[in-house]
Amino acid sequence: MKKLFHKLGIVSCLAVSLPAMAASEFTVQNGTWVVTSEVNGQPGRGMAIDVQDGTLVMQVYNYETSGEPTFHLASGPIANERFNGPLSRYRGGRHFGSGPLEGVVDGSPGDVEVKFTSATTGTVQFPGEPVVGISRFRFDGLANNLLAPQGSMELWAAVELDANQKPIDMWTLVLGTDGESQTTGLSAAVSSSGRAPDAGSRCAFIQTVQLFRCGFQLLDEDRNPIGMASLELRRELDGMVGTITRSTAPNAPRKLVGGRLIAMGAQHFTADVPVTTPDFLALAAGSQPEPGTWVVGPELNGRPGRGMALDVQNGTFVMQVYNYEANGAPTFHLATGPFADGQAVASLIRYSGGRFFGSGALSGRESANAGEVSVSFTTPTTGYVRFPGEPAVPIQRFQFAAAQAPQPESLLGRWAFIDSNGRRFDSYDMTAVAGGRVTGGGKQCAYESTAYGTVRCTESVYDNATHKTVYVSDYRFTPGTAGRALGVSMRIDNQGQLTSDTRVVAVMRAVDRDGVLAGLGPLIKP
């Protein structure tokens, strides 16, 4: 597996245009959320939360006073990590095998208020209920003292920030856990300013502060010692926050924000992000879908319809389907099962008897099996689904951000690139839009269709001697919704021309166009 990583040196169809959110120290993790105090191993209620570009879409799966399953939808802008808005109920849309049907709004039980305290925690107040804590639902089975599932390796990107949240370096970290000894550590750590020894480094889990501490000797390009480095990391699902402290500046730790790119176990290679480099694309047995709201592509028409919330963690697939009964009543179905090679097959279970708004404690029970659903994913944002009694149809990640691909505004923010093999780091601070591209500091990015990706970011200078534009850097990648990707760095010759030589680059947007920082939030030490 080390040889593999050496290549890197190691619902409802909404039309939304809403105000952007204020700057934040974290990016809310999309996916399945739960009321923390209600998690008891019994069927209950939950939420699918999706935040894009300052807009929140939340689907609540719960029950009627009669005990029948139902769902409610809320959407709107976030300000200061807080959302408040009405919950809408629908009826009359598609049921399994029904063919085209459109839903209609069927009233509201009242407003819901959500406040996020970190990327994975917050509070909610449903109609007629007190404020309660909520959290990102974890079903990955990963113990707190392990950096990665046993016997696997994961490739992460972590951007190093200065005090003004400007990217100044970027690390590719290969996290692994030995399957027998359960030893957790960095199999590789590479940045433009130093690297860990080839043997990697063990990491210690500090129970009192719930974080990992990894210390290692820093080496230069020629593998000569240049000091020591200490990483303190906290990871949760596909997000990371941490600090790095160098022995040359022991009193000046710098913040790290990161995310997972790929995962590899003994029998699988899964891409969490869009992969445009042919080498890695050939290795991937399948893509892991981005967590959040998904829709059937041909049904996306701006009218209320059915939808899905997808979540995959460590080989387990969870899908909530928001649809309707034959009599038009809203309902939901839940499917869970193993996920491998970009595919899953599971039974769609209907539940009844759980909590309704203001009811107090109630546990649901299985009431019917609607049949099997099968899914397969071609990229982290596209795939196919086959519902009971229906043919396979394309599905896609629901994009409702005010600025989305291929709008150039969707590329605004602070981007970081690391070519670990060539030990080259670049930071692109995209602040303005002009002529179909985003620009900043003499650099520019734009959507274009090439063999290597859909976005090209370049920095160029004009050579007065040759009267030619010389490209200093040239990156091609397909950005994911989470702002992470594996792309390519096109090599430039001394005449400023592209060569046939390409290198793999890790890509990450550290700060989005609204000043929202990637990662989990402040590295709090209890």
N, C-alpha and C positions, 0 to 999 in steps of 0.2 A: 504493500500500500504506500510506503514511503516513496517508491519509484513513481507512482502515479502523481503524487503531490509535488514531485520535483519539478514538474512542468511549470509550477508557479513559484519556483524557488523553494521549494519545499517539497312573491313577491310582487315586488311592485316595480313596474317599469317607470322610473322617474325621469323627468327632464329638469335638472337642477342648475340654477345659476345664482349662487348665494354669496354673501360676504365672506371673506377669508378670516380665519381665526388669528388671534394674537399670538405673539411669540411664546413658545413653550419649551421647557427643558426636556421633554420626552415626546415620543410618538406613540399614540395609543395602539396597542396590538389588536389587530382585527381578528375576529373569530368568535368562538363560543365563550360566553360569559355566564356566570352563575351568581346567585345570591349565596355568599360564602357560608352563612349560618344554616342554609337549607340543604347543603350537600351531605346526604346521609346514606348513600348507596341505593336509595329507592327512586323510582321515576318521579320527576317533579317538573318544575317550570324552569325556563332559562331564557337567554337572550343571544341573538346574533348581532354583534356590534361591528360596524364598519365605518371608519373615519377616513375621508379622502379630502385633502385640500380644504380643510376647515369646515367640511360638511359631515354630519353624522346621519347614518341610516341605522335604525335599531328595529329588529323584529323580535317580538316577545312571543314565545310559545307558552300557552297556559290553558286555562279551562273556563267554561261557562259555569254559572251557578248550578246548572243541571248535571255537571260533571263531564259534558262533552268537550273534546279538545277544540281549541281555537287559536287564532294568532292575531296580533295587533302590530301596527307599523307606526313608527315615529321618525321624522326626518327634519333636518334644519341645521342652521349654523351653530358652531361652538364659539363661545367667548370665555376667555380665562379658564379653559378646561371644563366649562360648564355648559350643559344643554338643558333647555326647558321647552316642551312643546306638547301638543295634543297627540294622544294615541288614537289611531284610526282603526276601525273594524271594517272588513270587507265581506262581500258575499257574491255568489253567482259566477265565479271563474271556473277554470278547467278542473275536472277531476280525471283520474287516470283513465286513459282511453277515450276521453270525451270528444276530442277534436276542438276546434277553436271556440272559446267562450271568453268573454271579458267580464271582469269583476266590476263591482260598483261599491262606492263608500256606503257603509251601513252604520253610521253613527260613531260616537266616541265615548269611552268610559271616563274620560278626563285627561288631565295632563300628567306627564312623567318628567321628573327632573333627575339628571345624571351629573355627577361631579367626579372627574378623574383626579386621583392623587398621584398616580404614576402610570407607566405604560400598561400595567397589569392589575391595578387596584383602583377602587373608587367607591362611590355610594350611589344608591338609587332610591327614589321615593315614587312608588306607584300610587294610583288613585286610592284614597281611603286607607293608606298604610303609612307607618312611620319610616324614617330614613334607615336603610340597612346597607351593610357593606357588600360590595360585589367584587369579583375577581375573575381574571382570565382562567377559564377551565383548563386544567392540566390533566391529561390522561396518558402522558408519555411514559410513565412508570420510572422515570429517571430519579434516582436517589439524590438528595441534596448535596451529598459529598462526592458526586461524580461529575466530571466536566463533559462527558460524552457517554452514550450507551456502551456497555461492555462489549469489547471485541470490535469496536468500530472506530472510524476516524471521521472528523468533520473539518471542513475548511471554512474558516471565518475571515472576514475583513474587519479591521478595527482602525478607525481614523483617529489620529492624534491631533488634539486641538490646543491652540494657545488660549490665553485668558479672554480673548475676544471671539472665541468659537470659530477661529479661522483654521482650516486644515493645514498642518505644517508637516505631517508625515503620515504614513499609512502602513499598517502591519497586516501581513497574511499569517494567520495562526492556524496550525493544524492541531486540533484537540483530540486526544485519544484516551481510552481507558483499557488497560490490559484485562482480558477476559478471565484470567485465573487469579492474579494477585489483586485485581481491582485498583491497580496503581494508576492514578490520574496525572496527566501531564501534557506538556507541549511537545509534540513530535517534531515540530518545526515552528520557528518564529522569525520572520524576515521583514525588514523595512529598508528604506533607502539609506538609513543612517546606522544600521547595524543588524546583526543576526545572532541567533543562538547557535551553539555548537551543533554539529550534525547529529549528535546523540540526543539532542533535545533537552528537556528539563522536566523534573517531577514538580508537581504542584501540590501544595498542602491546603486542605480545606480547614478554614479557621471557623470553628463552630460558633464562637462567641459573637462574631460579626457576620456570619453567613456569607463568606466570600472565599475565593481561592487566591493564594499567594504563590506566584511562580518567580523564582529568582534564577538568573543565568548570567554567564559571562557573555559580554558583547564582543562580537568579532567584526573586523572590517572586511573589505572585499577580498583581501588576501588571507583571511582567517587569522589575523593577528589580534590579540586581546586589546580592547580599547576601553575597558571598564566593566562595571556590573550594571545590570538592570533588574528592577523588581516590578512585576505586574501584579496588580490586585484587580480581580475580575468577579463580576456577578453576571451569570447568564440565566435567561428564562425563555424556554422555547427557542425562537429564532432571533432573540434580541440579546444585547450585551451592553454593559457599562463597566468602566474600570478606570484605573490610573496607571501610568508608567512613571517610574522614578529612576533616574540614572545616577550612578555614583559620582559623576562629574557635577551634578547639581542636586545633591541629596535633599535640599529643602524646597525643591521646585517640581513637585509632581504635576504631570499633565494629564488631562482627561482623555479617555478613550471611549468612543461610541462605535458599536459594531453590530454585525448581523451575519447569519450563516449563509454560505453560498452553496455548498454541496455536502452530502453525507455519503459515506461508504462503509458498508459492513462486509462480512465475509462473502455474502452472496448478492450484494446489490450496490448500485451506484445511483443516487437520486439527486437531481438538481432542484434546489429550492428557488433558483433565480433563472431568468432567461440566459441561455448559453449560446453565444454566437461563434465561439472558436471551434473549428471542426474537430480538433483533437478531443476535447472534452465532450462534445456533442456525440461523438461516436461511442464513447464509453458509457453514456447514460442509458440505463435500461428503461428509464421512464422519468417523467417530470412529476414533482410533487405540487399539487395545486396550491395557489396562494390562499390562505384562509380568508374567509369573508363571504360576501354575497355573490352568488352566481345566478345567471339567467339562461334560459333557452334562447339562443341567438335569433331564430326566426320569429319568436314571440315578442321580441323587444320592439314595442310600437308606441310607447309613451302612455299606455293605458294600464290600469291595475290588472295584474295577472298573478301567475304563480312564480315562485322562485325557490332558491336553495341557499342554505348556508353550509359551507364545506370547511372541514378542519381535518388535517392529517398530522399525527404526532407519533414519531418513532414506530412506524409501521402499522398504526391503527387509524382507520378511517371512520369519521363521524359525519353524517349528513342529516340536516333537518330540511324537510320539504314542506313548504307553505303552499297549500292548495285547497281544494274544496270537495265537499261531498256531492253526490248526484243531485241532492235536493238544494244545492247552492250554499249550504252552511260552510263557513270557513273551518279548516281543520289543519292538523300537521301530522306528519309521519317522521319517524326517526329510524335511520339505518346505521348500523355500526358493524365493522368487520375488519379483517386484515387487508393491508394495502401493500402491494409489491409490484415492481416493474411498471409503475404508473397506472395500475388498474385495481379495481375493487368490485366485488359482488356481495350484496348483503340484502337481508329481508327488510322491507319497509313496515315498521310496527306502528300501530295506532294505539294511543293510550287514552285513558279516561279517569275521572275522579280526583284529579289533582287540584292545586290551589287556583282560586279565582281571585280577582282583585279584592282585597280586604277580608279574605276568608279566614286567615290564620292557617295553622299547620294542617295540611292534607297531603297524603301521598297518592300518586297515581298508580294505575295498574294496566297491564297489557290487555287490550280489548279486541284486537284484530290484527291479522297479518295480510297486508295488501298485495304481497308478492315480492319478487326480487327486483332490485335495481342494479344495473351494471354501469360502471363509469370507466373511462380511460382518458388519459391526458396526453396531449401532444406537446404542450408547453405548460409552464406554470399558470397561464391565464386562458388556455383554450383546451377543449376536449369534447367528449361525446357522452351522452347519457341515454340509457334505454329504460323507460319506466314500464311498469306492468301494462300489457295490452297496447303498447305503442312501439313504433320503430325507433331505431337509434337516431338521435338528433344532436346537432352541435350545441355546445354550451360554452359560455365565456364568463370571465370575471366581469362583474357589473361595474362599469366605469361611470361614476356620476360626479366626478370632480369638476369644478368650474373650468379648470384647465387640464386637458388630457391629450394624449397623443392623437394626432400629430400636431397639435397646437404648440407653437414654440414656447408659449408661456409655461407649459408643463415642464420645461427644462430649466426654469429659473431656480437659483439656489447655489449652494456651495458643493461642488463635486470634487471627489478625490479619485486618483488613478494610481495604481502601483503595478509596475512591471517588475515583479520580484526577481525574475531570472536576470534581468539587466540592471536591477537595483535602481530603478528610476521611478521617482514620485512626481506627480503633477497635481496642482490644485487649480480648479476653474471656478471663479466666482462670477456667476452669470447674473447680471443685474439689470439688463435692458433688453428690449425687444425691438428689432428693426429688420425690415426686409425678409421676414420669414425665418429669422434666426435670433438666438439670444447671444448677447455679447457682454464682455467685461474684461478690463485689463489687457486688451489686445488679443483676446482669445474669443472663439465663437463656437457655437454648437447649433446644429440644425438636423431635422429629420430628412433622411434620404434613403432610397432603396439601393442597397449594395449587397454583394455576396457576403459581407461580413457583419451586417447589422442594419438597423434602421436609423441610427443617429451617428453623425460624424462630428467630432470635436477637434478643432485644430487651433494651433497657434502659429502664426506666420510673421516673417519679417521681410522687408524689401531690401534686397542686396543692390546697393547703388553701383557696385563695380560690374555686376553681370546684368543689371536691370531685370532681375527676376525675383519673383516671390519665393522665398525659401520657407518651407514648412519646418518648424522646430518640433512639433509634435502632431500626431495624427491618430485619433482613437475612433474605433467603430464598435458599437454595442447596441443591444436592444434593452432599454430600461424596463425594469419591472415596476409594478405599482409601489413596491416598498422602496424603490430607489436603489436597488442593488443589481449587479449583473456580472457576468464573465464575458469579456470582449477581447478585442485584439488591438495591439499597438502596431501600426504600420511603420516599417523602418524607412528612413529617409537617407538618400545618398548625399554626397557633398555638393551635388548640383540642385539639391532640393527636390529631387524626384522620388516617387514611391518605388521601393524595391519589392522583390518577391518575398522578402523575409518578413515574417510576422511573429509577434510574441503575445502570449496570453497576458491580459491585464485584469485585475480585479477592480470593479467600479462601485463606488458608493456615494450617494448624496448624503452628506453629513448634516446639512441644514436646508430646509425647503424654502420655497419662495416667500413664506410667511414668517420665517425665522424659527420654525419648529425644528428642534434638534432631534436627530435620530437617537435610538437607544432607549434604555429603560427609565431614565431619570437620574437624579443625583445618587452617587454611590454613598448611601447612608450606612454608617457603622453604628449599630445599636449600642 
